[in-house]
Amino acid sequence: MCAAIVSKILGNEKDITDPNSYITFTHMKPRIQGWYNVPERWTKVLGKYYTDEGNLFLGNYLQTKVLHYVENDFLTDEIIEKLKNESKVLH
C-alpha cells in the first residue's frame, strides 16, 4: 500500500504498473464483497482454516492468490505456527 501511495505522489504509476497485468488479489473489506447483509467483521461470518497441506480456505474457497485481509486477528496463532513450520520445510 505504501508503494502505491508513493507512486501516486510521484506521478509515476504508468511507469511502474501494467494495466494489462494478470495479477489479482482477494480483498477482504466487508463492504466490497457484495454481501446482502454486510457484517462489521467478515471473520465473524466466514469460516477460515489453514490445512496441514498448506492450503488456506475462506468459506469453502481455496485461496490461491494474494490475500489482503483487514482484520489483524485473522491470522490465528495456529495458522501462524503452520506457516512457520511450512517455511522451515521450504528452506
C-alpha positions in Angstrom: 0.0 0.0 0.0 2.8 2.4 0.8 4.4 1.9 -2.6 1.1 2.7 -4.3 0.7 5.9 -2.3 4.3 7.0 -3.1 3.8 6.2 -6.8 0.7 8.3 -6.8 2.5 11.2 -5.1 5.4 10.9 -7.6 3.1 10.6 -10.5 4.8 7.5 -12.0 2.0 4.9 -11.8 2.1 4.4 -15.5 5.8 3.8 -15.4 5.8 1.1 -12.9 2.4 -0.7 -13.4 1.0 -2.7 -16.2 -2.7 -2.0 -17.0 -2.9 -5.5 -18.6 -1.4 -7.3 -15.5 -2.9 -10.7 -14.7 -2.1 -10.3 -11.0 -5.2 -10.3 -8.9 -5.9 -10.5 -5.2 -8.7 -11.1 -2.7 -9.6 -8.0 -0.7 -11.5 -8.8 2.5 -13.1 -5.4 3.2 -16.7 -6.4 4.1 -18.3 -3.6 2.2 -16.9 -4.5 -1.2 -17.9 -8.2 -1.1 -21.4 -7.6 -2.4 -23.0 -9.2 0.6 -26.7 -8.5 1.2 -26.2 -8.1 5.0 -22.8 -6.5 5.4 -21.1 -7.7 8.7 -19.0 -5.4 10.8 -16.3 -8.1 10.8 -16.0 -10.7 8.0 -14.2 -13.1 10.3 -17.3 -13.4 12.4 -19.4 -14.7 9.5 -17.0 -16.5 7.2 -15.2 -19.7 8.2 -11.4 -19.8 7.7 -8.9 -22.6 8.0 -5.4 -23.5 7.0 -4.9 -27.1 6.2 -1.9 -29.3 7.2 -1.2 -29.4 3.4 -0.6 -25.7 3.4 -3.9 -24.6 1.8 -5.9 -21.6 3.1 -9.7 -21.6 2.7 -12.1 -18.8 3.3 -15.5 -20.4 3.5 -15.2 -23.2 1.0 -13.0 -21.3 -1.4 -9.3 -22.2 -1.7 -7.2 -19.1 -1.7 -4.5 -19.2 -4.4 -3.6 -15.6 -4.9 -2.6 -12.7 -2.7 -5.0 -12.1 0.2 -5.4 -8.7 1.6 -7.1 -9.0 5.0 -8.0 -6.0 7.1 -8.6 -7.6 10.5 -5.4 -8.1 12.4 -6.8 -11.1 14.4 -7.4 -13.0 11.1 -4.1 -14.9 11.4 -4.6 -17.0 14.5 -1.6 -18.4 16.5 -2.4 -21.8 15.0 -2.2 -20.5 11.4 1.0 -18.6 12.1 2.6 -21.7 13.6 1.6 -23.7 10.5 3.1 -21.0 8.3 6.4 -21.0 10.3 6.6 -24.8 10.0 5.9 -24.8 6.3 8.6 -22.1 5.8 11.2 -24.3 7.6 10.3 -27.2 5.3 10.7 -25.0 2.1 14.0 -23.6 3.2 
